[in-house]
Amino acid sequence: MKNIVYILFFLSGAIFSQSKISIFDVLNTGRQISKTAKSSQDKLDKVWFSTAELELIVSSDVEYNYGSLDNNGNLISGNSLKINEKVAYGALYSINYPILNKLTLGTVGGFQHQIQPKISSLKIGGILRYHFVDYNNVNIYTLTAYNISLKDYIKSGMGNLRFGLSFPIKKLDSFNINLNLFWDYNFYNAEKPIFYGVNEKPGDFTYRAYGISLSLKF
């Protein structure tokens, strides 16, 4: 179990460090938000909780790397194409349980659709959260997921990493409404030519993005 925790933190840190926002910025933001809530608990209560969210993602960088072929199918060169349409949307559900002090580990399932090119995928993976106070207040999280492609020209594979901050905007008796801000990295392999027909050797797409979502925690 501890190995899974360390791997999730390492992967998210390695990817997130490439963006303009550092992990320490997110940690400091979480600490500042958590100061408005007080708790004497050193550990979380041993209870299950779930989240369900709708998300909107805007990419800061989208790149398609592919090869150019001659008429005999021989590779001429490698190329890179920047994608202009940068919006994606999706939905996620997670079920979570505490593992160490204020850390929870959960399983995640969901759906995401990239607008350009049209890439639809189901997701299954894991999510690790650090709760600054308790279940009903601010937490930071890292997520890693396997993309199950719904398009025959995209290969299924491990490709989604996310690091984010979640905090409540409305607390009710049976659930909270949370706002989530996150940095997202997605990777897809193409199985078939996408843009240039027989003269294209399929390559891979990389999406670096920022997102916002509303979630129910119950």
C-alpha positions, -999 to 999 in steps of 0.1 A, spaced: 0 0 0 28 24 9 45 18 -25 13 29 -43 13 61 -22 49 69 -31 45 61 -68 14 84 -71 32 113 -53 64 108 -74 45 108 -108 24 138 -100 55 157 -88 75 149 -118 48 160 -143 35 190 -123 70 205 -120 69 212 -158 41 237 -154 42 273 -144 26 265 -110 46 245 -85 33 219 -61 44 241 -32 21 269 -45 -8 244 -43 3 232 -8 5 268 5 -29 276 -10 -44 245 7 -29 255 41 -43 290 38 -78 278 30 -75 252 59 -69 279 84 -105 289 83 -115 254 96 -102 239 129 -99 203 140 -83 185 169 -80 153 149 -46 140 140 -61 112 120 -92 108 98 -122 87 110 -122 53 94 -152 58 70 -157 55 33 -167 86 12 -174 91 -25 -172 120 -49 -189 127 -83 -178 156 -105 -183 173 -138 -152 189 -153 -141 214 -180 -105 214 -192 -87 240 -213 -53 229 -226 -23 252 -225 -3 230 -249 -15 203 -273 10 185 -296 7 157 -321 40 140 -330 40 118 -361 61 106 -390 60 115 -427 62 86 -452 71 86 -489 49 68 -515 67 35 -508 59 37 -471 94 47 -460 99 71 -431 112 105 -444 111 126 -412 95 132 -379 71 161 -374 52 179 -347 18 196 -351 2 220 -327 -35 216 -321 -56 248 -319 -89 234 -304 -80 230 -267 -112 222 -248 -122 189 -232 -150 179 -208 -157 149 -187 -171 133 -155 -154 113 -127 -166 92 -98 -144 80 -69 -147 59 -37 -121 66 -10 -109 53 23 -82 65 48 -49 47 48 -24 69 67 -32 97 92 -48 123 68 -42 104 36 -70 87 17 -66 63 -13 -95 58 -38 -104 41 -70 -116 63 -99 -138 57 -129 -150 82 -155 -152 96 -190 -134 123 -209 -139 138 -244 -112 159 -262 -127 182 -289 -99 182 -314 -92 156 -326 -123 138 -313 -109 114 -286 -134 98 -263 -122 75 -235 -133 58 -203 -110 61 -173 -101 38 -145 -74 45 -119 -64 57 -85 -66 89 -65 -45 99 -34 -57 128 -12 -42 147 16 -68 163 39 -55 193 58 -83 192 84 -110 165 78 -132 150 51 -154 181 48 -126 207 42 -98 214 18 -76 187 3 -50 183 -23 -49 153 -46 -31 134 -73 -48 111 -98 -34 86 -123 -57 68 -148 -57 43 -176 -75 56 -208 -98 30 -224 -104 45 -259 -138 45 -275 -123 54 -309 -107 28 -331 -79 52 -342 -67 57 -306 -49 31 -285 -60 24 -250 -32 29 -224 -19 45 -193 -19 82 -199 -37 106 -175 -20 123 -146 -36 151 -125 -27 172 -95 -53 195 -79 -68 213 -50 -104 207 -38 -123 228 -13 -160 231 -2 -181 260 -14 -213 247 2 -218 223 31 -251 205 35 -263 178 60 -258 149 37 -231 161 12 -207 189 3 -205 209 -30 -168 212 -38 -148 233 -63 -118 216 -78 -89 233 -96 -63 211 -112 -35 207 -137 -39 178 -161 -16 158 -184 -30 134 -209 -13 111 -234 -27 91 -263 -12 69 -290 -28 70 -325 -35 36 -342 -43 50 -376 -34 82 -396 -53 112 -382 -46 141 -406 -25 131 -436 -38 97 -448 -13 71 -462 17 94 -459 13 97 -422 29 73 -397 7 75 -366 22 90 -335 11 104 -302 -9 133 -287 1 151 -255 -23 174 -237 -11 198 -209 -40 215 -194 -57 233 -166 -92 225 -154 -121 233 -131 -148 210 -118 -178 210 -95 -182 179 -73 -205 163 -48 -187 147 -18 -210 123 1 
